Amino acid sequence: MRIFLVLSIVLLFVTSAWSDDLTAEKQERSFTMQAHPELSIHNGDGRTIVRAHDSADIVVRYTKEVTHVKTADEAKKQADRVTVRIEQIGNKLEVEAKYPKEWGISFGTRPEVYVNFEVLVPAESDVYVKASDGDTEIDGIKSHTDLSLSDGDAVIQECSGDLAVKIGDGDLHLKDCAGANMKIKTTDGDVTATDCSGTIDMKAGDGKINLNHIDGSLNMEAGDGSAYVDGKFQQLVLKVVDADLKLTVENGSVMQDSWWIKATDGDVSLQLPQDFSANINISTSDGKINTNVPIGVVGRISTSKLSGKLNNGGQIFEIHTTDGDIDIR
């Protein structure tokens, strides 16, 4: 008990002695670009924000925030160790926060420098963002968007054109995005998408999936976490492992090809429009099939396997789970 008390006092002293966070540097620079410019940002620790604006110029704003320092002089000294390179090469702008190689890992007691970027670009810009540790926001880009984030949450909204997102540890929020091709890969974090359209190819690791009002084609693989999906689909391939899946197919969905759902160790709940037509094959290795949808059964009737026609029939719709129930309404 006495050792714990002494340790607590020491930790309290360290925390109070190094509690100040100071902004050591602020900069803003503007660059004249031609039509359809390219922006490349490489950030280490800190927030990264990219927003579209009406001007043809690219405006770069950044601040260096220093933690665990007591004086402005000490904050400036630490901030000067991190350089920001901004270079225009033709119609491409490169922005990079460069940290010393010996920077190492902090355990919360030594000074740390965070570089926070806010960049304003023309909407018709190709945007490439690579960040190590910090939240990222991308808003209003109407061309190609590419995000690679190791650790941090990301918000992408009102973007169109091709979209590529790769996140290691963090949540992803998509809203009002439309793209011919949207490729998403996450390792550990929740994925939320609302009012997005186009062709979506998603591989999600450990986290909850919530996709609302999707319009287009969806190819999704999800790992450990519940998955809720609803939308108006043309193509649909869903694979979930160790998770329950709830799927709502909205009115206006038309099968352009075969659809399939495969679940490993989880229940599947499916809601279909009344006029939805397909040739449906349903099976579960260890579970039951429940349905109140009229199906013109072909072959034998079983609690674990069912095949037949929905309405007029059509493309093949395969639904299978290895360990779980299947419910269709």
Residue pairs with C-beta under 8 A, 6 or more apart in sequence:
14 109
17 70
18 67
18 68
18 69
18 70
18 109
19 68
20 67
20 68
20 69
20 70
21 65
21 66
21 67
22 65
22 66
22 69
22 72
22 75
23 63
23 64
23 65
23 66
23 75
24 64
24 65
24 66
24 72
24 75
24 76
24 78
24 79
24 113
25 63
25 64
25 76
25 79
26 61
26 62
26 63
27 60
27 61
27 62
27 63
27 84
28 59
28 60
28 61
29 59
29 60
29 86
30 57
30 58
30 59
30 60
31 57
31 58
31 59
31 60
31 88
31 93
32 56
32 57
33 56
33 57
33 58
33 88
33 91
33 93
33 122
34 91
35 56
35 122
35 124
36 91
36 122
36 124
36 125
36 126
36 143
37 58
37 91
37 92
37 93
37 121
37 122
37 125
37 126
38 91
38 92
38 93
38 125
38 126
38 127
38 128
39 50
39 58
39 92
39 93
39 95
39 119
39 121
39 125
39 126
39 127
39 128
40 92
40 93
40 94
40 95
40 128
41 48
41 50
41 95
41 96
41 117
41 119
41 127
41 128
41 129
41 130
41 131
42 94
42 95
42 96
42 97
42 130
42 131
43 96
43 97
43 115
43 117
43 129
43 130
43 131
43 132
43 134
44 82
44 97
44 99
44 115
44 131
44 132
44 133
44 134
45 99
45 112
45 113
45 114
45 115
45 132
45 133
45 134
46 65
46 97
46 114
46 115
46 116
46 117
46 133
46 134
47 114
47 116
47 117
47 134
47 135
47 136
47 137
48 116
48 117
48 119
48 129
48 131
48 134
48 135
48 136
48 137
49 116
49 117
49 118
49 119
49 136
49 137
49 138
49 139
50 117
50 119
50 121
50 127
50 129
50 137
50 138
50 139
50 141
51 118
51 119
51 120
51 121
51 137
51 138
51 139
51 140
52 120
52 121
52 122
52 123
52 125
52 139
52 140
52 141
52 142
53 59
53 120
53 121
53 122
53 123
55 120
55 122
56 122
57 122
58 93
58 119
58 120
58 121
58 122
58 125
59 119
59 120
60 86
60 93
60 95
60 117
60 119
61 117
61 118
61 119
61 120
62 84
62 97
62 115
62 116
62 117
62 118
63 115
63 116
64 79
64 82
64 84
64 113
64 114
64 115
64 116
65 113
65 114
65 116
66 74
66 75
66 78
66 79
66 111
66 112
66 113
66 114
67 111
67 112
67 114
68 108
68 109
68 110
68 111
68 112
69 75
69 78
69 111
74 111
75 111
78 111
78 113
79 113
81 99
81 100
81 103
81 113
82 97
82 98
82 99
82 100
82 113
82 115
83 97
83 98
84 95
84 96
84 97
84 98
84 115
85 94
85 95
85 96
85 98
86 93
86 94
86 95
86 96
87 93
87 94
88 94
95 117
95 119
97 115
97 117
99 113
106 112
114 134
116 134
121 127
121 141
123 140
123 141
123 142
123 143
124 142
124 143
125 141
125 143
126 143
126 144
126 145
126 146
127 138
127 141
127 143
127 144
127 145
127 146
128 146
129 136
129 138
129 146
129 147
129 148
129 149
130 147
130 148
130 149
131 148
131 149
131 150
131 152
132 150
132 151
133 150
133 151
133 152
134 151
134 152
135 152
135 153
135 154
135 155
135 170
136 147
136 149
136 152
136 153
136 154
136 155
137 154
137 155
137 156
138 145
138 147
138 154
138 155
138 156
138 157
138 159
139 155
139 156
139 157
139 158
139 159
140 157
140 158
140 159
141 159
141 160
141 161
142 159
142 160
142 161
143 161
144 161
144 162
144 163
145 156
145 159
145 161
145 162
145 163
145 164
146 163
146 164
146 165
147 154
147 156
147 164
147 165
147 166
147 167
148 166
149 165
149 166
149 167
149 168
149 170
150 168
150 169
151 168
151 169
151 170
152 167
152 169
152 170
153 170
153 171
153 172
153 173
153 189
154 165
154 167
154 170
154 171
154 172
154 173
155 173
155 175
156 163
156 165
156 172
156 173
156 174
156 175
156 177
157 173
157 174
157 175
157 176
157 177
158 175
158 176
158 177
159 177
159 178
159 179
160 177
160 178
160 179
161 179
161 180
162 179
162 180
162 181
162 182
163 177
163 179
163 181
163 182
163 183
163 184
164 182
164 183
164 184
165 172
165 182
165 183
165 184
165 185
165 186
166 184
166 185
166 186
167 185
167 186
167 187
167 189
168 186
168 187
168 188
169 187
169 188
169 189
170 186
170 188
170 189
171 189
171 190
171 191
171 192
171 207
172 184
172 186
172 189
172 190
172 191
172 192
173 192
173 193
174 184
174 191
174 192
174 193
174 194
174 196
175 193
175 194
175 195
175 196
176 194
176 195
176 196
177 193
177 196
177 197
177 198
178 196
178 197
178 198
179 197
179 198
179 199
180 198
180 199
181 198
181 199
181 201
182 196
182 198
182 199
182 200
182 201
182 202
183 201
183 202
184 191
184 200
184 201
184 202
184 203
184 204
185 202
185 203
185 204
186 203
186 204
186 205
186 207
187 205
187 206
188 205
188 206
188 207
189 205
189 206
189 207
190 207
190 208
190 209
190 210
190 225
191 202
191 204
191 207
191 208
191 209
191 210
191 211
192 210
192 211
192 212
193 200
193 210
193 211
193 212
193 214
194 212
194 213
195 212
195 213
196 211
196 213
196 214
196 215
197 214
197 215
197 216
198 215
198 216
198 217
199 216
199 217
199 235
200 214
200 216
200 217
200 218
200 219
200 220
201 219
202 218
202 219
202 220
202 221
202 222
203 220
203 221
204 220
204 221
204 222
204 223
204 225
205 223
205 224
206 223
206 224
206 225
207 223
207 224
207 225
208 225
208 226
208 227
209 220
209 222
209 225
209 226
209 227
209 228
209 229
209 243
210 227
210 228
211 218
211 220
211 228
211 229
211 230
211 231
212 228
212 230
212 231
213 230
213 231
213 250
214 229
214 230
214 231
214 232
214 233
215 231
215 232
216 231
216 232
216 233
216 234
216 235
217 233
217 234
217 235
217 236
218 229
218 231
218 233
218 235
218 236
218 237
218 238
219 235
219 237
220 227
220 229
220 237
220 238
220 239
220 240
221 239
221 240
222 238
222 239
222 240
222 241
222 243
223 240
223 241
223 242
223 243
224 241
224 242
224 243
225 243
226 243
226 244
226 245
226 246
227 238
227 240
227 243
227 244
227 245
227 246
228 246
229 238
229 245
229 246
229 247
229 248
230 247
230 248
230 249
230 250
231 248
231 249
231 250
231 253
232 249
232 250
232 251
232 252
232 253
233 249
233 253
233 259
234 253
234 254
234 255
234 256
235 255
235 256
235 257
235 259
236 249
236 255
236 259
236 260
236 261
237 259
237 260
238 245
238 247
238 260
238 261
238 262
239 261
239 262
239 263
240 262
240 263
240 264
240 266
241 263
241 264
241 265
241 266
242 264
242 265
242 266
243 263
243 265
243 266
244 263
244 266
244 267
244 268
244 269
244 324
245 261
245 263
245 266
245 267
245 268
245 269
246 269
247 261
247 268
247 269
247 270
247 271
248 271
249 270
249 271
249 272
249 273
249 276
250 273
251 273
251 275
253 273
253 276
255 277
255 278
255 314
255 315
255 317
256 315
257 315
258 315
258 316
258 317
258 318
259 278
259 315
259 316
259 317
259 318
260 317
260 318
260 319
260 320
261 268
261 270
261 318
261 319
261 320
262 318
262 320
262 321
263 320
263 321
263 322
263 324
264 321
264 322
264 323
265 322
265 323
265 324
266 321
266 323
266 324
267 287
267 321
267 324
267 325
267 326
267 327
268 319
268 321
268 324
268 325
268 326
268 327
269 327
269 329
270 319
270 326
270 327
270 328
270 329
271 328
271 329
272 293
272 310
272 328
272 329
275 311
276 310
276 311
277 309
277 310
277 311
277 312
277 313
277 314
278 309
278 310
278 311
278 313
278 314
278 315
278 316
278 317
279 307
279 308
279 309
279 310
279 313
279 314
279 315
279 316
279 317
280 295
280 306
280 307
280 308
280 309
280 310
280 316
280 317
280 319
281 306
281 307
281 316
281 317
281 318
281 319
282 289
282 291
282 305
282 306
282 307
282 319
282 320
282 326
282 328
283 289
283 304
283 305
283 306
283 319
283 320
284 304
284 305
284 320
284 321
284 322
284 324
284 325
284 326
285 304
285 320
285 321
285 322
285 323
286 322
286 323
286 324
287 304
287 321
287 323
287 324
287 325
287 326
288 303
288 304
288 325
288 326
289 302
289 303
289 304
289 305
289 306
289 325
289 326
289 328
290 325
290 326
290 327
290 328
291 306
291 327
291 328
291 329
292 328
292 329
293 310
293 328
293 329
294 310
295 306
295 308
295 309
295 310
296 308
296 309
296 310
296 313
297 306
297 307
297 308
298 307
298 308
298 309
299 307
310 317
319 326
319 328
